[in-house]
Amino acid sequence: MYFICQIDEPIIPQIEYTVKPIILIIDLRDMYNECIMYLNIENLLKKKGKSKYWLVQELGSNYTVINNMIDNQTTGIRFDTMEKLCKLLECTPNDLFIIEE
């Protein structure tokens, strides 16, 4: 959910703005933590008896990216990454995601 507002006055009066009015877009998902779809990577790793380190090595990624995916701190996932995850974790996209209602 996004909230869009127009600001006619500068937010910080001491700074001279070159573009007026300012359009401010606020992502309310972060504010209210309203994410309803989660990656199920941690449970799938446990079922396979594998570690985050193993996944980092197999995906050719870095620990921060994988940790963010596991902690659901990411806002998107590429199709090729999803395909690699499914192959490595021997699952389907349906297994990869949890949807809360």
C-alpha positions as CSV (number, residue, x, y, z in Angstrom):
1,M,0.0,0.0,0.0
2,Y,1.4,3.4,-1.0
3,F,0.5,6.8,0.2
4,I,1.1,9.7,-2.2
5,C,1.0,13.3,-1.1
6,Q,2.0,16.6,-2.6
7,I,4.0,19.0,-0.4
8,D,3.9,22.6,-1.5
9,E,6.3,23.8,1.3
10,P,9.8,22.6,1.7
11,I,10.2,19.9,4.4
12,I,13.5,21.5,5.5
13,P,13.3,25.3,5.1
14,Q,17.1,25.8,5.2
15,I,17.5,23.9,1.9
16,E,16.7,25.5,-1.4
17,Y,14.7,23.1,-3.6
18,T,15.1,23.2,-7.3
19,V,11.8,21.4,-8.0
20,K,8.5,22.4,-6.5
21,P,6.0,21.0,-5.6
22,I,7.5,17.9,-4.1
23,I,5.7,14.6,-4.6
24,L,6.3,12.3,-1.6
25,I,5.7,8.6,-1.9
26,I,5.6,6.6,1.3
27,D,5.6,2.8,1.3
28,L,3.2,2.0,4.1
29,R,4.1,-1.7,4.0
30,D,7.3,-0.9,5.9
31,M,5.4,1.3,8.4
32,Y,2.7,-1.2,9.2
33,N,4.6,-4.4,8.2
34,E,1.6,-5.5,6.2
35,C,3.5,-8.1,4.0
36,I,1.2,-11.1,3.4
37,M,3.6,-13.2,1.3
38,Y,6.7,-14.7,2.8
39,L,9.6,-16.8,1.6
40,N,9.7,-20.2,3.2
41,I,13.5,-20.7,2.7
42,E,14.4,-21.4,6.3
43,N,11.9,-24.2,6.7
44,L,13.0,-25.8,3.4
45,L,16.6,-25.6,4.4
46,K,15.8,-27.4,7.7
47,K,14.0,-30.1,5.8
48,K,17.0,-30.7,3.6
49,G,19.4,-30.4,6.5
50,K,21.3,-27.6,4.8
51,S,22.6,-24.3,6.1
52,K,22.4,-20.7,4.9
53,Y,26.1,-20.9,4.1
54,W,25.4,-23.9,1.8
55,L,22.7,-21.8,0.0
56,V,25.0,-18.8,-0.3
57,Q,27.6,-21.0,-2.0
58,E,25.2,-22.8,-4.3
59,L,23.4,-19.6,-5.4
60,G,26.7,-17.7,-5.9
61,S,25.3,-14.9,-3.8
62,N,26.4,-13.2,-0.6
63,Y,25.3,-13.9,3.0
64,T,23.5,-10.5,3.4
65,V,21.2,-11.1,0.4
66,I,20.3,-14.7,1.5
67,N,19.8,-13.5,5.1
68,N,17.5,-10.7,3.9
69,M,15.5,-13.3,1.9
70,I,15.2,-15.6,4.9
71,D,14.3,-12.8,7.2
72,N,11.7,-11.6,4.6
73,Q,13.4,-8.2,4.4
74,T,13.4,-8.3,0.6
75,T,10.6,-6.8,-1.6
76,G,11.1,-8.8,-4.7
77,I,12.7,-11.9,-6.2
78,R,13.9,-12.5,-9.7
79,F,12.5,-15.5,-11.7
80,D,15.9,-16.9,-12.2
81,T,16.6,-16.8,-8.5
82,M,13.3,-18.4,-7.8
83,E,14.1,-21.2,-10.3
84,K,17.5,-21.8,-8.7
85,L,16.0,-21.9,-5.2
86,C,13.4,-24.4,-6.4
87,K,16.0,-26.6,-8.0
88,L,18.4,-26.5,-5.0
89,L,15.7,-27.0,-2.4
90,E,13.8,-29.5,-4.5
91,C,10.5,-27.7,-4.2
92,T,7.9,-25.9,-6.3
93,P,7.2,-22.2,-6.2
94,N,4.1,-23.1,-4.1
95,D,6.5,-24.6,-1.5
96,L,8.8,-21.5,-1.7
97,F,6.2,-19.0,-0.6
98,I,3.8,-18.8,2.3
99,I,0.7,-16.6,1.8
100,E,-1.1,-15.1,4.9
101,E,-4.6,-14.0,4.6
